[in-house]
Amino acid sequence: MNKKMTIALMLAAASSLIWADEAVDQFKAQLQKVEKRVDGLEKGAKQAQDATVELKKQLGELSASGKLQQQKLNEMSSKIAALEGKQTALGGSLDQLSRDTEQKTQTIDETITTRSKWYGAAIAALLLLLGGCYWYLRRRNDASQQSLSAQVKSAIDTVRSTEEKIAKSDTALADSLFEILNKLKVQEISAVANGQAKPAEADHHLPLKLADEIHRMRKRLASLPEDTKGLTPLQKSLERLESELAEQGYEIVDHTGMAYTENLSVKARFVPSDDLGPDQKIISKVVVPQVNYRGVMIRMADIEVSIGS
C-alpha cells in the first residue's frame, strides 16, 4: 500500500514537475513577448520624447519669430503713421501751391495781355514801316534792273553788231583775196599765151599769206554764235577761196584735235592739262597751219600740244 502510494505520489510529483516545466516555458515565452513589447514601448517612448523635444524647439523658434514679426509690424505701423502724417502735410502744401500758382498764372495772363496789345501795336507799326521801305526799295530795284537790262541789251546788241561786222569784213576780205587769186591766174594764163616762160620755182609768198588768213578766219568763224548774221556768206567765200588755192596745188592742213605723235613734222610746244589722262597728247591749238604744194610740205606747222598729267 505504501509502495503504491509512494509510486502514485511519485507519479503525481513527476506530473507536477512536467506541468511546472511546461508552465515555466509558457511563462518564459510570455515574458519574452512582454520584454519585446516593453522594448518596443521604450523605443516608442524614446521617439515620442525626441519628437516632443523637437516640437518644443520649433515652438520656441516660432514664438521668437512671432515676436520678431510683431516687432516688424509695429515698426511698419509707425512708419505708415509717419507717412500718413507727411502725406497730410504734403496735401496741404499742394493745395497752397495750387492756390499760389493759380494766382501767379492770373497775374501773368494779365501782364501778357497788356504787353501783347503793346507788342501788337509796335509790330503793326514796324510792318507798315517795313512795307514802306520794301515798296521804296522795290521801286529803286525795278528802276535799277530796267537800267541794267537796258545796259545788258545794249551791250549784247553791240557785241552782235560787232560780230556781224566781223563776219561781213571777213567775207569782204575773202572775196578780195579770191579776186586777187583770179587776177594772178589770169595774168599767168596771159603770160603763157604771150609766150613768156614760167619761173623755175613757184612763188609761194602770196599763197602762204592766204593760208594764214583763211586759218585765222576759220578760227574766228568757229568762235562766232551760229545765229550771227553773215556767217553763211563767209562760209561760202572761204570754201571758194580754199577751192581756188586747191586748184593751184595748195593744201592747208589743220592739226587741231589730232593726237600728237613723235613722227609729226611740226614745231610743238607742250602744255600740261588736267583734262587729259596719263600719256595723252592732243594738239589743242594751231598757231600756224601746215601748207603743202602739190603734195609736198612747203611750210611746217607751229602747234601747241596738251599733255595729260
C-alpha positions in Angstrom: 0.0 0.0 0.0 2.7 2.2 0.9 4.6 1.4 -2.2 1.6 2.1 -4.4 1.0 5.3 -2.6 4.6 6.2 -3.0 4.6 5.4 -6.7 1.4 7.3 -7.0 2.9 10.2 -5.2 6.0 9.9 -7.3 3.9 9.9 -10.4 1.9 12.8 -9.2 5.1 14.6 -8.3 6.6 13.8 -11.8 3.4 15.0 -13.4 3.5 18.1 -11.3 7.1 18.7 -12.4 6.3 18.2 -16.1 3.4 20.6 -15.8 5.6 23.0 -13.9 8.2 22.9 -16.6 5.6 23.5 -19.3 4.2 26.4 -17.2 7.7 27.8 -16.9 8.3 27.5 -20.6 5.0 29.3 -21.3 5.9 31.9 -18.7 9.3 32.4 -20.3 7.6 32.7 -23.7 5.1 35.2 -22.4 7.9 37.0 -20.6 9.9 37.3 -23.8 6.8 38.7 -25.6 6.4 41.1 -22.7 10.1 42.1 -22.9 9.7 42.6 -26.6 6.7 44.8 -26.2 8.4 46.7 -23.4 11.4 47.3 -25.7 9.0 48.5 -28.4 7.2 50.7 -25.9 10.6 52.1 -24.7 11.6 52.8 -28.3 8.3 54.5 -28.9 8.6 56.4 -25.7 12.1 57.5 -26.8 10.9 58.6 -30.2 7.9 60.3 -28.6 10.3 62.1 -26.2 12.6 63.1 -29.1 9.6 64.3 -31.1 8.4 66.3 -28.0 11.8 67.9 -27.6 11.9 68.8 -31.3 8.3 70.2 -31.1 9.3 72.3 -28.1 12.3 73.6 -30.0 10.2 74.5 -33.0 7.6 76.0 -30.7 10.3 78.2 -29.2 11.6 79.3 -32.6 8.0 80.1 -33.7 7.5 82.0 -30.6 10.7 84.0 -31.2 9.8 84.5 -34.9 6.3 85.7 -33.9 7.8 88.2 -31.5 10.2 89.4 -34.3 7.3 89.6 -36.8 5.2 91.5 -34.3 8.1 93.9 -33.7 8.4 94.5 -37.5 4.7 95.0 -37.8 4.9 97.6 -35.0 7.7 99.4 -36.8 5.8 99.3 -40.1 2.7 100.7 -38.4 4.9 103.5 -37.0 6.3 104.3 -40.5 2.9 104.2 -42.1 1.6 106.6 -39.5 4.5 108.9 -40.2 3.9 108.7 -43.9 0.2 109.4 -43.5 1.2 112.5 -41.4 3.7 113.6 -44.2 1.0 113.0 -46.8 -1.5 115.1 -45.0 1.1 117.9 -44.7 2.1 117.5 -48.3 -1.6 117.7 -49.4 -1.9 121.0 -47.5 1.3 122.3 -49.2 0.0 121.2 -52.6 -3.3 123.0 -52.0 -1.4 126.1 -51.0 0.9 125.8 -54.0 -2.1 125.3 -56.4 -3.7 128.5 -55.0 -0.4 130.4 -55.4 0.2 129.1 -58.9 -3.3 130.0 -59.9 -2.9 133.5 -58.6 0.5 133.9 -60.3 -0.9 132.5 -63.6 -3.7 135.0 -63.5 -1.2 137.8 -62.9 1.0 136.6 -65.8 -2.0 136.3 -68.1 -3.0 139.9 -67.3 0.6 141.0 -67.9 0.8 139.1 -71.2 -2.5 140.5 -72.4 -1.3 144.1 -71.7 2.0 143.5 -73.3 0.5 141.7 -76.3 -1.5 144.8 -77.0 1.6 147.0 -76.9 3.6 144.5 -78.9 0.8 144.2 -81.5 0.7 147.9 -82.0 4.5 148.0 -82.2 4.6 145.1 -84.7 1.9 146.8 -86.8 3.9 150.0 -86.9 7.0 148.1 -87.8 5.2 146.2 -90.6 4.0 149.4 -92.0 7.5 150.8 -91.9 8.9 147.7 -93.5 6.2 147.7 -96.1 7.1 151.3 -97.0 10.8 150.5 -97.1 10.1 147.4 -99.3 8.0 149.4 -101.7 10.6 152.1 -101.9 13.5 149.6 -102.4 11.4 147.6 -104.9 10.8 150.7 -107.0 14.5 151.5 -106.9 15.4 147.9 -107.7 13.0 147.8 -110.6 14.4 151.0 -111.9 17.9 149.7 -111.5 17.0 146.4 -113.1 15.4 148.2 -116.0 18.5 150.3 -116.4 20.8 147.3 -116.0 18.6 145.3 -118.5 18.9 148.2 -120.9 22.6 148.3 -120.5 22.9 144.5 -120.9 20.7 144.6 -124.0 22.8 147.5 -125.4 26.0 145.5 -124.7 24.5 142.4 -126.4 23.4 144.4 -129.4 26.8 146.0 -129.6 28.5 142.6 -129.5 26.1 141.2 -132.1 26.7 144.2 -134.3 30.4 143.8 -133.9 30.2 140.0 -134.7 28.1 140.8 -137.8 30.6 143.5 -138.8 33.5 141.0 -138.3 31.7 138.4 -140.4 31.0 141.0 -143.1 34.6 142.2 -143.1 36.0 138.7 -143.3 33.6 137.9 -146.1 34.7 141.1 -148.0 38.4 140.1 -147.3 37.8 136.6 -148.6 36.1 137.9 -151.7 39.0 140.4 -152.3 41.6 137.6 -151.9 39.6 135.5 -154.3 39.7 138.3 -156.8 43.4 138.7 -156.4 43.9 135.0 -157.0 41.8 135.1 -160.1 43.8 138.2 -161.4 47.0 136.3 -160.8 45.7 133.3 -162.5 44.5 135.4 -165.5 47.9 137.1 -165.6 49.7 133.8 -165.6 47.5 132.5 -168.3 48.1 135.6 -170.4 51.8 135.4 -169.9 51.8 131.8 -171.1 49.6 132.8 -174.0 52.1 135.5 -174.9 54.9 133.1 -174.9 56.5 134.1 -171.6 58.2 131.3 -169.8 57.1 130.2 -166.3 59.5 130.8 -163.5 61.6 127.8 -162.5 60.3 127.9 -158.9 56.8 129.0 -157.9 56.4 132.0 -155.6 54.7 130.7 -152.5 54.6 134.0 -150.7 51.1 135.1 -151.5 49.5 131.6 -151.1 51.1 131.3 -147.6 49.6 134.7 -146.7 46.3 133.5 -148.0 46.6 130.3 -146.0 47.3 132.3 -142.8 44.2 134.5 -143.4 42.0 131.5 -144.2 43.1 129.8 -141.0 42.5 133.0 -138.9 39.0 133.4 -140.4 38.2 129.7 -139.8 39.0 130.1 -136.1 37.0 133.3 -135.9 34.1 131.6 -137.7 34.1 128.8 -135.1 34.0 131.3 -132.2 31.0 133.2 -133.5 27.5 132.2 -132.5 25.6 130.2 -135.0 22.8 132.8 -135.3 25.2 135.6 -136.3 24.1 137.2 -139.5 26.6 136.9 -142.4 28.1 133.5 -141.3 26.7 131.7 -144.4 28.2 134.1 -147.0 31.5 134.0 -145.0 31.5 130.2 -145.1 30.8 130.1 -148.8 33.5 132.7 -149.5 36.1 130.7 -147.5 35.2 127.5 -149.3 35.5 129.2 -152.7 38.9 130.7 -151.7 40.1 127.3 -150.5 38.9 125.6 -153.7 40.8 128.2 -155.8 44.0 127.5 -153.7 43.5 123.8 -154.1 43.2 124.2 -157.9 46.6 125.9 -157.9 48.0 122.9 -155.9 48.0 124.3 -152.4 46.6 122.4 -149.4 46.1 123.8 -145.8 46.5 121.1 -143.1 44.8 121.8 -139.8 46.1 119.5 -136.9 43.6 120.8 -134.3 42.2 118.0 -132.2 44.5 115.3 -133.6 46.6 113.0 -131.4 50.3 114.1 -131.2 52.9 111.5 -132.3 56.7 111.9 -132.4 56.8 111.3 -136.2 54.9 114.5 -137.0 56.9 117.2 -138.7 55.8 120.2 -136.7 57.1 122.8 -134.3 55.4 121.8 -131.0 55.1 123.5 -127.6 53.8 121.3 -124.7 51.3 122.5 -122.1 50.2 120.3 -119.1 46.4 119.7 -118.9 44.3 118.3 -116.1 41.5 117.4 -118.5 43.6 114.6 -120.2 44.5 111.2 -118.9 48.1 110.0 -118.3 50.2 109.7 -121.5 47.5 111.5 -123.6 48.8 114.1 -126.0 46.3 116.2 -128.0 47.0 119.1 -130.4 44.9 121.8 -128.8 46.0 124.8 -130.8 47.4 125.6 -134.3 49.4 128.8 -134.3 50.5 128.5 -138.0 48.9 125.8 -140.2 50.9 123.4 -142.4 50.8 124.1 -146.1 51.5 121.6 -148.9 52.2 122.3 -152.5 51.4 119.5 -155.0 51.7 117.0 -152.1 55.0 118.4 -150.7 55.2 120.3 -147.5 56.4 123.8 -148.1 55.8 125.1 -144.5 55.9 123.3 -141.2 53.0 123.8 -138.8 53.5 125.6 -135.4 51.3 123.9 -132.8 50.5 123.7 -129.1 50.1 120.2 -127.5 48.2 119.5 -124.3 49.7 116.7 -122.2 47.8 114.7 -119.6 49.2 114.7 -116.1 
